[in-house]
Amino acid sequence: MDLAMKAHLQKKVYTQTLLDTDGSPLRSLGLPSDDGTPYVDLNKATYIMGLIGLNEVVQYLTGKELHESKDAYETGLQIIDRMYQKVNSLRAEFKLKITLEETPAESATQKLAKGDMARFPEAKKVVKGDLKRAPYYTNSIHLNPGANISILDRIELQSKFHDMIESGSIIHVYCGESQIPAESIGALVEKTYRNTRASQVTVSPEFTHCNGCHTNYFGFKDKCGKCGSTDMTKRTKIVGYFSNLPGWNDSQLEISKAREAVAQHYADFTPQVPWLHEKDSSKKVMVFGKEGCAMCEEAKNSLTKALKEKGMEIPVEFYDLSKPEARLVAARWNVPLDPIPTVLVKNNGTMGRYELEFKRGKPVHRKEVEYYKMVEGAYAVK
C-alpha cells in the first residue's frame, strides 16, 4: 500500500503539471472557475486503492475459502480492517482523501494471477480457473463465484466488508435464465436494506440473442428454439456493465462458467451457511461508538442508569470503534462504523438496533427516557 501511495503521489505531481502548463491537453481543467478555484483540484480528489484476491489470500493462510469457515471469514475481515486502518493513516499523513475500492479489474484478475504463478509456484494451490489457459483471482472481497451458497448468504457475507470500502462496492445477484418474480426481487432488496450493510445490490440476468431471427432468450442458449440457428450471441454483465461474451477475456469466461455451474444457488433465498446464522441467546445492551465522543458516553451512561433504576441486571457493553476488535464485532452485527453511536439491544436471539438520528443535518440528543424505551420493548418491562 505504501508503493500504491507512492504511485498516487507521482501521478498527482505529473497531472498537476499538465493542469498548469499552457498548451497541455488538460490545461482547460486547471483554469480557475467563477469562484476562483480550479475546475479540477487534485487536493480534493479521491485516491483509490483497489482490492483483488482476498478469497485466495484467506485460502492460502487458513486452508479454507471465505465462505467455508468462520475462521477463514474472520481472517478476511481482519485483513480488510488492517487495510482500512492503513488508508486512514495515509489520509492523515498526506492530507488527501485515500480510500479502498472494489475495482472492476476485468483483466487484472488474470494478469496478476499469471504473474504470481510464475514468481511464486505455490500460488497454483489457490488460483482459480484453468491454470494453463485462463487463471484468475476472485475479484476484490467477493466470494468464489462458484461457491455453493444461497444469494442471501452471499449478500450477508460480502456486505460486512462494505463499510470499510468507501469508494464503491456492489453485490451482483446473477439469476441466469431464472425469471425471478418481481415480488421476490422486492423482498430480496428489502431484506438486504433492512438487515445488511450492503452499499449496492444489482440483479444481473443473462440473455441470448439469435442473430438469425432476432429472438431474445433469458439465459444462455446454443441454438434458437424458433428458427434453429446456432448463430447466437450471449450477453450478461462483466463486472458492472452488459456486454457480449465473445468480447470477454479468457478469465472472465471462466468466471462466467463458475457462476453457471451454481446458477441455482444464485436464485436460492434459503440460508445455507450454518455458522453465519448461529443464535446468540445472551441478554445485553451493546453501545458502539468511540472514546471521547460525547454522544457515545451519553448513550452508555443513560442506558446504564435507566436499567439500574428499574432494577434490571442487564450489562451495558461499550465498543470503541477506533479499535480493530470492536470493528469486527460491529461487522458481525451489521453495525455502521459511522455515524455513531449505535445501540444494539439483544434478548435471547432477538435484536433491536438504534442508530444516531439527525434533524436538519445535526445529531439529535436522546433523553434518558428514550434510551430506556429502547430496552423496555425488548425485555417486556412494565
Secondary structure, DSSP 8 states (H G I E B T S, - for coil): -HHHHHHHHHHHHHHHHHHHSTTSTTHHHHSB-TTSSBSS-TTSSEEEEE-B-HHHHHHHHHSS-TTT-HHHHHHHHHHHHHHHHHHHHHHHHHTSEEEEE----TTHHHHHHHHHHHH-GGGGGT-EEETTTEEE--BTT---TT----HHHHHHHHHTTGGG-TT---EEEEEET----HHHHHHHHHHHHHH---S-EEEEE-EEEETTT--EEES--SS-TTT----EEEEEEETTEEEEGGGS-HHHHHHHHHHHHTHHHHT--S---GGGG-----EEEEEEE-TT-HHHHHHHHHHHHHHHHTT----EEEEETTSHHHHHHHHHTT--SSSS-EEEEEETTEEEEEE--EETTEE----HHHHHHHHHHHHT--
